[in-house]
């Protein structure tokens, strides 16, 4: 009898949670939000930012109303709005990334789908310390949360910096995302059949079973959402108070190294269920006094509670090489001193804001001056 009462109570709570969910996000679970011509036009204005110089974007804008009406017709008729990819490879912070960029007509639909449906629905169950690709958050938000976690840990640990951090990195994260697992997760939150078909078409474009591609806004949101089960497991089951994730980079801060080892074992098991593998070389436990490596920086908690923010060696090496490359381009007349100065000042401002590296910055300034200020032959280019 007791088991029946428990089950009935569970079902009532479950139904109550579902009703609350529908009242909060039910409005967004509607295909008409994506097939609305006004919303598609507004999505185009946002999608063209930064790429309005492209010929394809200008051609689309020249007949905007006609193109939007045609897109709406295809959506309502259930026709495929995909146009294939423009594929290219970029070197991002020393790492080669293969990009699959979508056509502007498809990008508009993805933009509308993400902003009107996916973001309001999928961001709601995310934990607060998940900062990637979310409006109002981003890289600086995640770094601020890390420094806040280190300060709070220091105070809660009796003003001591003795402790450890478990650093986790997902191996080939975008390529390993299992479509069946993702579809099951999305199905719990998106009920509109036409929305699910449209979303599934965008996901399946990157492969029949696995992988999400860089260059697609749908991929970005799905990648942020996919390990949400891991986030909640760490916060609610493992009871890790000082935890954060930025896409495929995670950190857990705790005073007990052995407990972090147990956490790693359980996280590995849960990730295996999702089809995620951990990067062996980048997944490790470090002392807080050695520094927490996160988002191309190292954050060291000192005995006084101060946090020293140091840049990774790779970032400064890349900038030195870039300045030397700029000199070569300037000598050949393919780049002028004004563009070089703007590029360097942009890097310098971000570097100074993020890191406590006075002498490294001075050495970089010295190199810049030697290449572009003291060499007056280049300044006349």
C-alpha positions, 0 to 999 in steps of 0.5 A: 500500500505504501508503494502505491501511495509513493507512486501516486505521489510521484505521478502527481509531482511529475504532472505538476512539474509538466504543467509548470513547464508548459506554462513557462515555455509552452508558448515557444513550442510553436512552429508558427513562430518560425514560419512567420514572415515578419520574424524571418525578416527580423532574423535576416537583419540579425543574420547579416551582421558582419557578413553584409559584404558577401555577394550572396547576402546582398543578392538575397537582400535585393529581393528580400520580401520575395525570398522570405515569402518563398522560405515561408511557403517551403516551411509550411509545405514541409519542403527542405530549406537546406542548401548544403554547406560552404566548407573551409578550414580556419586556424583558431588559436593554433588549432585547425577547425573545419567549418561548414557554413550554411547559405544565407537563406538557411541561416535565416531559418536557423536564426529564427528557430534558435532565437524564437524556439530553441534558446527560450526552451533549452536555456531554461533547464541549464545550470547558471554556470554554463556560459557558452553561446548564451545571451548575456554570458560568454567567455568573460562571464565564465572567467568571472565565475571561476574567479568567484568560485576560487574566492568563495572556496578560499573563504569557506576553507578557512582562508586557506588555498589548500585544495584541488581542481578536477579539469575535464576536457571532452575529446572531439566533442562536436564530432562525438555527439550521438544523434539518437541521444540528442533526439531523445533529450530534445524530444522531452522539451520540444513537442511540436511535430513540425518543429522536431522535423525541421530541427532534425533535418538541420542536425542530420545534415552533419551525418546520419548518426553522429557529429554536429558541425561548426558554423551552424547556430543550431549546432552551437545551441545543441552542443551547449545543451547536450551534456546538461545531464552531466552538469546537473549530476555534478551539482545535485548528486556529487554536490560540487558547489564550485563547478563550471562548464564552457562548452567542452571544458569543465572544472570542479573545485574541492578540498579532497583529492580522493573525492575528486577521483571518485567524481571523475570515475562517475562522470566518466560512466555518465559521459560514456552513456551519452557517447562522450569520451574524455581527453586523457591528456587534458583531464587531470587533478591539479593543486589550486596553488599550481593553477586552474587552466581554463579558457586559455589562461591559468588562475592561481589561488595564493595564500592570501586569497589573491588570484593571479591570472596568467596567459597560456604560453601559446597565446603570446607565441601566436601573437609574436608570430602574427606580428612578424607575419604582419611585417612581411605583409606590410613590406609587400604592400598587402597591409598598412600600418593603420590596420596593424595598429588596430589589430595589435591594440585590440589584442593588447586591450583584451590581454591587459583586461584578462591577465596579470602579465605586466612584463609579458605585455611590455616585451610584446610592446617592445617587439611591436615598436621594433617592428613598426615604430622604430622602422620608419620605412614601414610606417610610410607604407 
